[in-house]
Amino acid sequence: MITIRDKNQLAEYLAQHHIPKPVRDYSPYESLLDTWGEEPPAETRPVRGTYRRLVSRSAIKQRVQNLKKAIENKRFLKSILPDKAEREGQRRESRDWEERVSILVPLYNTPKRYLKEMLASVQGQTYENWQLCLADGSDQGHAYVERICTEFGRRDSRISYKRLSENRGISGNTNACIQMAQGEYVAFFDHDDMLHPSALYECIKVIRERKAEFVYTDELTFLGDKPGNIVVKQYKPDFSPENLRGANYICHLSICKKSLLDGIGLLDSCYDGSQDHDIILKLTSAAGGVEHIPKILYFWRMHTGSVSLNIGAKEYAIPAGQRAVRDQELRLGRQVGVVSNRNCATHYRLTYEVVGCPRITILIAGGEEERAHRLLASIYDRTSYENYEICMGKDIREALKEATGEYIVFLQANMEIIMKDWGQSLLMYMQWEEIGIAAGRLVTPEGIVQEAGYITGLDKEKLVLPIGAGAYYTDSGYMGRMYYAHNVNACSLNGSMVRREVVDAFLGELLSYGSDRYRGLALSRYLRQQKKRIVVNPYVVYMQENPETITEEEIKRAKETLAGGQDPYYNPNLSRDGAWRDSIGVKQDGS
């Protein structure tokens, strides 16, 4: 048993055992901290990535790929759209539903074709108890907007149109829509997009069944005039508060209870450009229930004037989004720094102020003392948080005997610290009562990700799959998640931070598993049952050589005891191999 109480004692230990400073070059990992617009340093990636890029330059291959993609997109659209019988069935089922939805559409110089397609997509809804609220701030050069909306309104009394005396901006025009709304629920809808025919039906059905106050759906982004020009399908996780702070992953389609919106107040123009992120942060924080529908029910159009195609079209969206996240955290009593990460201008890296200076116990169990020398040297050299101690023992129970920290971080002797602020980067989440585990990412010495949390419950043979395994550490991950903190359903103990009282309460079950992977999965399940969330901060990166070997007996036991249902953070429409790929032509229920 070895106990090192502070950094000074660690320095003495290193000197006594003649342990040199780390010789690895960790500086390339610091590029993760670059912000948007900074030129990232050149990176050396595995040869296989370069080979793929060279092959993709073949013109013939590209044409074949484009043709294949067009056929797949056509088949996909057909698979998600309801046929005539389904539409009629949805209409019959919902005919007596009393929930009225007011669809909020702020208009400004909307292109003629896009305007008509937007209007037609609302009129084509299988759920018919709706009100379309159109507030028009278009200039005189786009007078056709009023003519088209007025004509549609004459033919359909559910369409409410108001000509504004001036353009009030996206928030002001939306507020005018809100003042027109008469429904019990409101839906946010952009003027140049389209709704899936079943969008309102599916949302109201979930609201009725689950008493939700806020619902959101998956969406599809397409280019130009044809929904078949699919750019990306956004298969979202179930409600993930940490994801939402880092990026507005919810976006479209969002429907909420009108009284919830009334309680929050109107949109604030200081967030124009990211007003949707601001209002969604506020609404989900106040909502009694947030539900996700894992179906593509919204078609988001990309064109030259949209942020989805070019952030430069609305550069003001960048500081507005940072301000929206920062102000929401201030309302929750949290001091936070918000910067646009290097991967995307509207994806954010958050740095919270750690209240006080709580003690962290770095627990190293089961490794030989000499094997841990490189780890100890990296802790000394690469740890900026100073209130820590190190407890090393033959097993977790022995190491815990001398632990005095309020928080426990589990490390293995074959690991190394990379990012200097790793301690506070985990601690800043653990200081919130609702967080049960804060974890980072493990990479090989070559920079290949080994794990960044785990996907659970894909099937009996794939009990768990490590997230991000095989990717290079700078790869952005699905929906850019490797550049903002996000929720996962489970993680291993390796590099994870947990409260000491939780470890004490769960120690017997923890020790019944032989590997840190399954110990972590068991602990994750326990904390989920306590309504705690698990967060991965991708800016905490550890290096690990020769990861632990897991026996067949251990795997068998884990399958018997840790099997669970669908992972809420891995959309059922994604591939069943855990690779975060969409499954072409899947049914809308993910089957």
C-alpha positions as CSV (number, residue, x, y, z in Angstrom):
1,M,0.0,0.0,0.0
2,I,1.4,3.4,-1.0
3,T,-0.2,6.7,0.0
4,I,1.0,10.0,-1.4
5,R,-0.8,13.0,0.1
6,D,0.1,15.9,-2.1
7,K,2.2,17.1,-5.0
8,N,5.3,17.7,-2.8
9,Q,5.2,14.1,-1.5
10,L,4.8,12.9,-5.1
11,A,7.9,14.9,-6.1
12,E,9.9,13.3,-3.3
13,Y,8.6,9.8,-4.3
14,L,9.7,10.4,-7.9
15,A,13.1,11.6,-6.8
16,Q,13.7,8.7,-4.4
17,H,12.8,6.1,-7.1
18,H,14.7,8.0,-9.9
19,I,11.6,8.2,-12.0
20,P,12.3,10.6,-15.0
21,K,9.9,13.2,-16.4
22,P,7.6,11.9,-19.2
23,V,9.3,11.8,-22.5
24,R,6.2,11.6,-24.7
25,D,5.1,14.7,-26.7
26,Y,1.6,15.5,-25.4
27,S,1.5,18.9,-27.2
28,P,-0.6,17.7,-30.2
29,Y,-3.5,16.9,-27.9
30,E,-3.5,20.5,-26.8
31,S,-4.9,21.3,-30.3
32,L,-8.2,20.0,-29.1
33,L,-8.5,23.3,-27.1
34,D,-8.2,25.4,-30.2
35,T,-11.3,27.6,-30.9
36,W,-13.2,28.2,-34.1
37,G,-11.3,30.0,-36.7
38,E,-7.8,29.1,-35.4
39,E,-5.7,27.1,-37.9
40,P,-5.2,23.7,-36.4
41,P,-1.7,22.2,-36.6
42,A,-0.9,19.6,-39.2
43,E,-1.7,16.1,-37.9
44,T,-0.3,12.8,-38.7
45,R,-3.1,10.3,-39.1
46,P,-2.9,6.5,-39.7
47,V,-2.1,5.6,-43.3
48,R,-5.4,3.9,-43.9
49,G,-7.2,7.3,-43.6
50,T,-4.9,8.9,-46.3
51,Y,-5.5,5.9,-48.6
52,R,-9.3,6.3,-48.4
53,R,-9.0,10.0,-49.3
54,L,-6.9,9.2,-52.3
55,V,-9.2,6.6,-53.6
56,S,-12.3,8.8,-53.2
57,R,-10.8,11.2,-55.7
58,S,-11.4,8.9,-58.6
59,A,-14.0,10.6,-60.8
60,I,-15.5,7.4,-62.0
61,K,-15.8,6.1,-58.5
62,Q,-17.4,9.4,-57.4
63,R,-20.0,9.2,-60.1
64,V,-20.9,5.6,-59.2
65,Q,-21.2,6.7,-55.5
66,N,-23.4,9.6,-56.4
67,L,-25.7,7.4,-58.4
68,K,-25.9,4.9,-55.6
69,K,-26.6,7.6,-53.1
70,A,-29.4,9.0,-55.2
71,I,-31.1,5.6,-55.4
72,E,-30.6,5.0,-51.7
73,N,-32.1,8.5,-50.9
74,K,-35.1,7.9,-53.0
75,R,-35.7,4.5,-51.4
76,F,-35.2,6.0,-48.0
77,L,-37.7,8.8,-48.5
78,K,-40.3,6.4,-49.7
79,S,-39.7,4.2,-46.7
80,I,-40.4,7.0,-44.2
81,L,-43.4,8.6,-45.9
82,P,-46.9,7.2,-45.0
83,D,-48.9,5.6,-47.7
84,K,-52.5,6.5,-48.4
85,A,-53.9,3.9,-45.9
86,E,-51.6,5.0,-43.2
87,R,-52.6,8.7,-43.7
88,E,-56.2,7.9,-43.5
89,G,-55.7,5.7,-40.5
90,Q,-53.9,8.6,-38.7
91,R,-56.7,11.0,-39.6
92,R,-59.4,8.7,-38.3
93,E,-57.5,8.0,-35.1
94,S,-56.8,11.6,-34.3
95,R,-60.1,13.2,-35.5
96,D,-61.5,13.6,-32.0
97,W,-58.2,14.7,-30.3
98,E,-58.8,18.0,-28.7
99,E,-55.2,19.3,-28.5
100,R,-54.8,22.2,-30.9
101,V,-51.3,23.0,-32.2
102,S,-50.4,26.6,-33.2
103,I,-47.5,26.4,-35.7
104,L,-45.3,29.5,-35.5
105,V,-43.7,30.6,-38.7
106,P,-42.0,34.0,-38.9
107,L,-41.7,35.1,-42.5
108,Y,-39.1,37.4,-44.1
109,N,-38.5,37.6,-47.8
110,T,-39.3,33.9,-48.2
111,P,-38.5,32.5,-51.7
112,K,-41.8,31.9,-53.5
113,R,-41.3,28.2,-54.1
114,Y,-40.1,27.5,-50.5
115,L,-43.1,29.4,-49.1
116,K,-45.6,27.4,-51.1
117,E,-44.0,24.1,-50.2
118,M,-43.9,25.1,-46.5
119,L,-47.7,25.9,-46.6
120,A,-48.5,22.8,-48.5
121,S,-46.6,20.6,-46.0
122,V,-48.8,22.0,-43.2
123,Q,-52.0,21.5,-45.1
124,G,-50.9,17.9,-45.8
125,Q,-50.7,17.0,-42.1
126,T,-52.7,13.9,-41.1
127,Y,-53.4,15.6,-37.8
128,E,-55.9,18.3,-38.7
129,N,-56.4,20.3,-35.4
130,W,-53.9,23.0,-36.1
131,Q,-53.5,26.8,-36.5
132,L,-50.8,28.2,-38.8
133,C,-49.5,31.5,-37.4
134,L,-47.7,33.6,-40.1
135,A,-46.1,36.9,-39.1
136,D,-44.7,38.6,-42.1
137,G,-41.8,41.1,-41.9
138,S,-40.9,41.0,-45.6
139,D,-39.9,44.1,-47.4
140,Q,-41.7,45.7,-50.3
141,G,-39.7,43.9,-52.9
142,H,-41.3,40.6,-51.7
143,A,-44.9,41.6,-51.7
144,Y,-45.8,38.2,-53.2
145,V,-45.4,36.7,-49.7
146,E,-48.5,38.5,-48.5
147,R,-50.4,37.6,-51.7
148,I,-49.6,33.9,-51.4
149,C,-50.4,33.7,-47.7
150,T,-53.6,35.7,-48.1
151,E,-54.8,33.4,-50.9
152,F,-54.0,30.2,-48.8
153,G,-55.8,31.8,-45.9
154,R,-58.9,32.4,-47.9
155,R,-59.1,28.8,-48.8
156,D,-58.2,27.5,-45.3
157,S,-59.5,29.2,-42.2
158,R,-56.8,27.5,-40.0
159,I,-54.2,29.8,-41.6
160,S,-53.7,33.1,-39.7
161,Y,-51.7,35.8,-41.4
162,K,-50.4,39.1,-40.1
163,R,-48.5,41.7,-42.0
164,L,-46.0,43.5,-39.8
165,S,-45.3,47.2,-40.2
166,E,-41.6,46.4,-40.1
167,N,-39.2,43.5,-39.9
168,R,-38.6,42.9,-36.2
169,G,-36.0,40.2,-36.7
170,I,-36.3,36.5,-36.2
171,S,-37.3,36.8,-32.5
172,G,-39.6,39.8,-32.9
173,N,-41.4,38.1,-35.9
174,T,-41.7,34.9,-33.9
175,N,-43.1,36.8,-30.9
176,A,-45.8,38.2,-33.2
177,C,-46.7,34.6,-34.1
178,I,-46.9,33.7,-30.4
179,Q,-49.3,36.5,-29.8
180,M,-51.5,35.1,-32.6
181,A,-51.4,31.5,-31.2
182,Q,-54.7,30.1,-29.9
183,G,-53.6,26.5,-29.4
184,E,-52.8,24.6,-26.3
185,Y,-49.5,23.7,-27.9
186,V,-47.1,25.6,-30.1
187,A,-44.7,24.2,-32.8
188,F,-41.6,26.1,-34.0
189,F,-41.2,25.9,-37.8
190,D,-38.8,27.8,-40.2
191,H,-40.3,29.5,-43.2
192,D,-38.2,27.7,-45.8
193,D,-38.6,24.1,-44.4
194,M,-41.1,21.3,-44.7
195,L,-43.0,19.0,-42.3
196,H,-43.3,15.3,-42.7
197,P,-47.0,14.5,-43.2
198,S,-47.2,12.7,-39.9
199,A,-45.3,15.2,-37.8
200,L,-48.1,16.7,-35.8
201,Y,-49.9,13.4,-35.4
202,E,-46.8,11.7,-34.0
203,C,-46.0,14.5,-31.6
204,I,-49.5,14.9,-30.3
205,K,-49.8,11.1,-29.9
206,V,-46.7,11.1,-27.6
207,I,-48.0,14.2,-25.7
208,R,-51.2,12.3,-25.0
209,E,-49.6,9.0,-24.1
210,R,-46.7,10.4,-22.0
211,K,-48.1,13.7,-20.7
212,A,-45.1,15.5,-22.2
213,E,-44.7,19.2,-22.1
214,F,-42.0,19.3,-24.7
215,V,-41.3,16.9,-27.6
216,Y,-38.8,16.9,-30.3
217,T,-38.1,14.7,-33.3
218,D,-35.3,13.6,-35.6
219,E,-34.8,15.6,-38.8
220,L,-33.3,15.4,-42.3
221,T,-31.3,18.2,-43.9
222,F,-31.5,18.5,-47.7
223,L,-29.9,20.7,-50.3
224,G,-31.9,23.1,-52.5
225,D,-35.2,22.3,-54.0
226,K,-35.5,18.5,-53.6
227,P,-35.8,16.6,-50.3
228,G,-34.2,13.7,-52.1
229,N,-30.9,15.7,-52.1
230,I,-30.2,14.4,-48.6
231,V,-27.2,16.0,-46.9
232,V,-27.5,14.4,-43.5
233,K,-30.0,12.6,-41.3
234,Q,-29.9,13.7,-37.7
235,Y,-30.7,10.8,-35.5
236,K,-30.8,12.3,-32.1
237,P,-30.4,10.9,-28.6
238,D,-33.2,11.1,-26.0
239,F,-33.1,14.2,-23.8
240,S,-29.4,14.9,-23.1
241,P,-28.9,18.1,-21.0
242,E,-25.1,18.1,-21.4
243,N,-25.4,17.7,-25.2
244,L,-27.8,20.5,-25.3
245,R,-25.4,22.9,-23.6
246,G,-22.7,22.0,-26.1
247,A,-24.9,22.1,-29.2
248,N,-28.5,22.7,-30.2
249,Y,-28.9,19.1,-31.1
250,I,-32.7,19.3,-30.6
251,C,-33.5,22.1,-33.0
252,H,-36.4,20.8,-35.3
253,L,-39.1,19.8,-34.8
254,S,-39.9,21.1,-31.4
255,I,-43.4,21.3,-29.9
256,C,-44.2,22.5,-26.4
257,K,-47.1,23.4,-24.1
258,K,-48.2,27.0,-24.7
259,S,-48.5,27.6,-20.9
260,L,-44.8,26.6,-20.6
261,L,-43.9,29.2,-23.2
262,D,-46.1,31.8,-21.5
263,G,-44.3,31.2,-18.2
264,I,-40.9,31.8,-19.8
265,G,-41.8,34.8,-21.8
266,L,-41.2,36.0,-25.4
267,L,-38.1,35.5,-27.4
268,D,-35.2,37.9,-26.7
269,S,-33.7,39.6,-29.8
270,C,-30.3,39.6,-28.2
271,Y,-30.1,35.9,-29.2
272,D,-31.1,36.3,-32.8
273,G,-29.3,33.8,-34.9
274,S,-29.4,31.3,-32.0
275,Q,-32.8,32.2,-30.7
276,D,-33.9,28.6,-31.1
277,H,-31.1,27.3,-28.9
278,D,-31.9,29.9,-26.3
279,I,-35.6,29.1,-26.2
280,I,-35.0,25.3,-26.2
281,L,-32.6,25.7,-23.3
282,K,-35.2,27.6,-21.3
283,L,-38.2,25.4,-22.2
284,T,-36.5,22.0,-21.5
285,S,-35.2,23.4,-18.2
286,A,-38.8,24.3,-17.2
287,A,-40.6,21.4,-18.7
288,G,-42.2,18.7,-16.6
289,G,-41.4,16.1,-19.2
290,V,-39.2,16.1,-22.3
291,E,-39.8,13.4,-24.9
292,H,-37.9,12.5,-28.0
293,I,-39.5,10.8,-31.0
294,P,-36.9,8.8,-32.9
295,K,-38.4,9.5,-36.3
296,I,-37.5,11.9,-39.1
297,L,-40.5,14.3,-39.0
298,Y,-38.8,17.5,-40.2
299,F,-37.1,18.4,-43.5
300,W,-34.6,21.2,-43.0
301,R,-33.6,23.0,-46.2
302,M,-30.0,24.1,-46.9
303,H,-29.5,27.0,-49.2
304,T,-27.2,30.0,-49.7
305,G,-28.9,32.2,-47.1
306,S,-29.2,29.6,-44.3
307,V,-26.9,28.9,-41.4
308,S,-27.1,25.2,-42.1
309,L,-25.1,25.7,-45.3
310,N,-22.9,28.6,-44.4
311,I,-22.3,30.0,-40.9
312,G,-21.0,33.1,-42.6
313,A,-24.5,33.9,-43.7
314,K,-25.3,34.8,-40.1
315,E,-22.1,35.4,-38.3
316,Y,-24.0,37.0,-35.4
317,A,-25.3,33.5,-34.6
318,I,-21.9,32.5,-33.1
319,P,-21.8,35.1,-30.2
320,A,-25.5,34.8,-29.8
321,G,-25.3,31.1,-29.2
322,Q,-22.4,31.5,-26.7
323,R,-24.5,34.1,-24.9
324,A,-27.6,31.8,-24.8
325,V,-25.7,29.0,-23.2
326,R,-23.8,31.2,-20.8
327,D,-26.9,33.1,-19.7
328,Q,-28.9,29.9,-19.1
329,E,-26.1,28.6,-16.9
330,L,-26.1,31.8,-15.0
331,R,-29.8,31.4,-14.3
332,L,-29.0,28.1,-12.8
333,G,-26.3,29.7,-10.6
334,R,-23.3,28.4,-12.6
335,Q,-20.4,30.5,-13.7
336,V,-19.2,29.2,-17.0
337,G,-16.9,30.1,-19.9
338,V,-18.2,29.3,-23.4
339,V,-16.1,29.2,-26.5
340,S,-16.8,27.8,-30.0
341,N,-14.9,24.6,-30.4
342,R,-12.4,24.1,-33.3
343,N,-14.8,21.8,-35.0
344,C,-17.9,24.0,-35.4
345,A,-18.7,27.6,-34.6
346,T,-22.1,26.8,-33.0
347,H,-20.7,23.8,-30.9
348,Y,-19.3,24.9,-27.6
349,R,-16.7,23.9,-25.1
350,L,-17.8,24.8,-21.6
351,T,-15.5,25.5,-18.6
352,Y,-17.3,25.8,-15.3
353,E,-16.0,27.4,-12.2
354,V,-15.2,24.8,-9.5
355,V,-16.7,25.9,-6.2
356,G,-14.2,25.5,-3.4
357,C,-11.2,23.1,-3.8
358,P,-12.5,19.6,-2.9
359,R,-10.0,16.8,-2.5
360,I,-9.6,14.2,-5.2
361,T,-8.3,10.7,-4.4
362,I,-6.5,9.1,-7.4
363,L,-7.0,5.4,-6.8
364,I,-4.6,3.0,-8.5
365,A,-5.5,-0.6,-7.8
366,G,-4.0,-3.9,-8.8
367,G,-0.9,-2.8,-10.6
368,E,2.7,-3.3,-9.6
369,E,4.5,-0.3,-8.2
370,E,7.1,-0.1,-11.0
371,R,4.5,-0.4,-13.7
372,A,2.9,2.8,-12.3
373,H,6.0,4.9,-12.5
374,R,5.2,6.4,-15.9
375,L,1.6,7.2,-14.7
376,L,2.9,8.9,-11.5
377,A,5.4,11.0,-13.5
378,S,2.6,12.1,-15.8
379,I,0.3,13.0,-12.8
380,Y,3.0,15.2,-11.4
381,D,3.9,16.8,-14.8
382,R,0.4,17.1,-16.3
383,T,-2.0,17.9,-13.4
384,S,-2.8,21.5,-12.8
385,Y,-5.4,20.8,-10.0
386,E,-3.4,20.6,-6.8
387,N,-5.7,19.2,-4.1
388,Y,-5.2,15.6,-4.8
389,E,-3.8,12.5,-3.2
390,I,-2.7,9.1,-4.6
391,C,-3.6,5.8,-3.0
392,M,-2.1,2.6,-4.5
393,G,-3.0,-0.9,-3.4
394,K,-3.3,-4.5,-4.5
395,D,-7.1,-4.0,-5.0
396,I,-9.8,-1.3,-4.7
397,R,-10.7,-2.2,-1.1
398,E,-7.1,-1.8,0.1
399,A,-6.5,1.4,-1.8
400,L,-9.7,2.9,-0.3
401,K,-8.6,2.4,3.3
402,E,-6.3,5.4,3.2
403,A,-8.4,7.5,0.9
404,T,-9.6,10.9,2.3
405,G,-10.9,12.5,-0.9
406,E,-14.5,13.6,-1.5
407,Y,-14.2,12.3,-5.0
408,I,-12.5,9.1,-6.4
409,V,-10.8,8.9,-9.8
410,F,-10.0,5.4,-10.9
411,L,-6.7,5.0,-12.9
412,Q,-4.8,1.9,-14.0
413,A,-1.0,1.6,-13.8
414,N,-0.7,1.4,-17.6
415,M,-2.4,4.8,-18.1
416,E,-0.9,8.3,-18.5
417,I,-2.3,11.8,-18.0
418,I,-2.4,13.9,-21.1
419,M,-4.5,17.1,-20.5
420,K,-3.3,19.3,-17.7
421,D,-6.8,20.4,-16.6
422,W,-8.2,16.9,-16.4
423,G,-9.0,17.1,-12.7
424,Q,-11.1,20.3,-12.8
425,S,-12.6,19.2,-16.1
426,L,-14.2,16.2,-14.4
427,L,-14.8,17.9,-11.1
428,M,-16.8,20.8,-12.6
429,Y,-19.5,18.3,-13.5
430,M,-19.3,16.2,-10.4
431,Q,-20.1,19.2,-8.2
432,W,-23.7,19.0,-9.6
433,E,-25.9,16.6,-7.6
434,E,-27.6,15.2,-10.8
435,I,-24.3,13.9,-12.2
436,G,-23.3,10.4,-11.1
437,I,-20.1,9.8,-13.1
438,A,-17.8,12.1,-15.1
439,A,-15.5,10.3,-17.5
440,G,-13.0,11.0,-20.3
441,R,-11.6,9.2,-23.3
442,L,-8.9,6.6,-23.5
443,V,-6.5,6.5,-26.5
444,T,-3.6,4.3,-27.6
445,P,-0.1,5.8,-27.8
446,E,-0.8,6.3,-31.5
447,G,-3.8,8.5,-30.8
448,I,-6.5,5.9,-31.6
449,V,-9.6,6.0,-29.4
450,Q,-10.2,2.9,-27.2
451,E,-13.3,4.1,-25.5
452,A,-15.3,7.2,-24.8
453,G,-18.2,5.7,-22.8
454,Y,-20.2,2.7,-23.9
455,I,-23.3,1.9,-26.0
456,T,-25.5,-0.6,-24.1
457,G,-28.3,-3.0,-25.0
458,L,-27.8,-3.4,-28.7
459,D,-28.5,-7.2,-28.4
460,K,-27.4,-10.1,-26.3
461,E,-24.2,-10.7,-28.2
462,K,-23.3,-7.0,-28.2
463,L,-24.0,-6.2,-24.5
464,V,-21.8,-3.1,-24.7
465,L,-19.7,-1.5,-27.4
466,P,-17.1,1.2,-26.7
467,I,-18.0,4.5,-28.2
468,G,-15.5,6.0,-30.7
469,A,-13.2,2.9,-30.8
470,G,-10.9,2.9,-33.7
471,A,-11.3,6.6,-34.6
472,Y,-8.5,9.1,-34.4
473,Y,-8.6,11.3,-31.3
474,T,-9.3,14.5,-33.4
475,D,-12.3,12.9,-35.3
476,S,-15.5,14.8,-34.5
477,G,-17.7,11.8,-33.8
478,Y,-21.4,11.6,-34.5
479,M,-23.0,15.0,-34.6
480,G,-19.7,16.5,-33.4
481,R,-20.0,15.0,-30.0
482,M,-16.3,14.5,-29.5
483,Y,-15.9,18.3,-29.2
484,Y,-18.5,19.0,-26.5
485,A,-19.4,17.2,-23.2
486,H,-22.3,14.8,-23.7
487,N,-24.3,12.1,-21.9
488,V,-23.8,8.4,-22.3
489,N,-25.6,5.4,-20.8
490,A,-22.5,3.8,-19.3
491,C,-18.7,4.1,-19.0
492,S,-15.9,2.0,-17.6
493,L,-14.1,2.9,-14.3
494,N,-11.0,3.8,-16.2
495,G,-10.4,7.5,-15.8
496,S,-13.9,8.1,-14.3
497,M,-14.6,10.3,-11.3
498,V,-17.3,9.2,-8.7
499,R,-18.3,10.5,-5.3
500,R,-16.6,8.6,-2.4
501,E,-19.9,7.9,-0.7
502,V,-21.2,6.1,-3.9
503,V,-18.1,4.0,-4.1
504,D,-18.5,3.0,-0.4
505,A,-22.2,2.1,-0.8
506,F,-21.6,0.1,-4.0
507,L,-18.2,-1.4,-3.1
508,G,-19.4,-5.0,-2.6
509,E,-21.1,-5.2,-6.0
510,L,-18.1,-3.3,-7.6
511,L,-15.6,-5.9,-6.4
512,S,-17.8,-8.8,-7.7
513,Y,-16.6,-8.0,-11.2
514,G,-13.1,-8.6,-12.3
515,S,-12.6,-5.9,-14.9
516,D,-12.8,-2.1,-14.7
517,R,-15.0,-2.2,-17.7
518,Y,-17.8,-4.2,-16.1
519,R,-17.3,-2.6,-12.8
520,G,-18.0,0.7,-14.5
521,L,-21.0,-0.7,-16.3
522,A,-22.5,-2.1,-13.1
523,L,-21.9,1.3,-11.3
524,S,-23.4,3.1,-14.3
525,R,-26.6,1.1,-14.1
526,Y,-26.8,1.6,-10.3
527,L,-26.5,5.4,-10.7
528,R,-29.0,5.5,-13.5
529,Q,-31.4,3.8,-11.2
530,Q,-30.7,6.7,-8.8
531,K,-31.7,9.1,-11.6
532,K,-28.2,10.3,-12.0
533,R,-26.6,11.2,-15.4
534,I,-23.3,10.1,-16.8
535,V,-21.3,12.6,-18.7
536,V,-18.2,12.2,-20.9
537,N,-16.0,15.3,-21.3
538,P,-14.0,14.6,-24.5
539,Y,-11.4,17.2,-23.5
540,V,-10.2,14.7,-20.8
541,V,-7.9,12.3,-22.6
542,Y,-5.9,9.5,-21.1
543,M,-3.3,7.3,-22.8
544,Q,-3.4,3.6,-22.1
545,E,-1.0,0.9,-23.3
546,N,-2.0,-2.8,-23.3
547,P,-5.6,-2.5,-21.9
548,E,-6.9,-5.1,-19.6
549,T,-7.9,-8.5,-21.0
550,I,-11.4,-9.6,-20.2
551,T,-12.1,-13.3,-19.8
552,E,-14.9,-15.2,-21.4
553,E,-16.3,-16.1,-18.0
554,E,-16.4,-12.4,-17.1
555,I,-18.2,-11.6,-20.4
556,K,-20.7,-14.4,-19.8
557,R,-21.5,-13.1,-16.3
558,A,-21.9,-9.6,-17.5
559,K,-24.4,-10.7,-20.2
560,E,-26.4,-12.4,-17.5
561,T,-26.4,-9.5,-15.0
562,L,-25.9,-6.3,-17.0
563,A,-28.2,-6.8,-20.0
564,G,-30.6,-3.9,-20.4
565,G,-33.0,-2.2,-22.8
566,Q,-32.5,0.3,-25.6
567,D,-29.7,2.8,-24.9
568,P,-31.4,6.2,-24.7
569,Y,-28.4,7.9,-26.2
570,Y,-28.0,5.7,-29.2
571,N,-30.9,6.3,-31.6
572,P,-32.7,3.1,-32.7
573,N,-32.4,4.1,-36.3
574,L,-28.6,3.9,-36.2
575,S,-26.8,0.8,-37.3
576,R,-26.9,-2.1,-34.9
577,D,-23.1,-2.5,-35.0
578,G,-22.7,0.6,-32.8
579,A,-20.8,2.5,-35.5
580,W,-23.2,5.5,-35.5
581,R,-24.1,5.0,-39.1
582,D,-27.7,5.5,-40.3
583,S,-29.5,2.4,-41.5
584,I,-30.7,3.0,-45.0
585,G,-34.3,2.2,-45.5
586,V,-35.1,1.4,-41.8
587,K,-38.7,1.8,-40.7
588,Q,-39.4,4.9,-38.7
589,D,-39.7,3.0,-35.4
590,G,-36.0,2.0,-35.8
591,S,-36.8,-1.7,-36.5
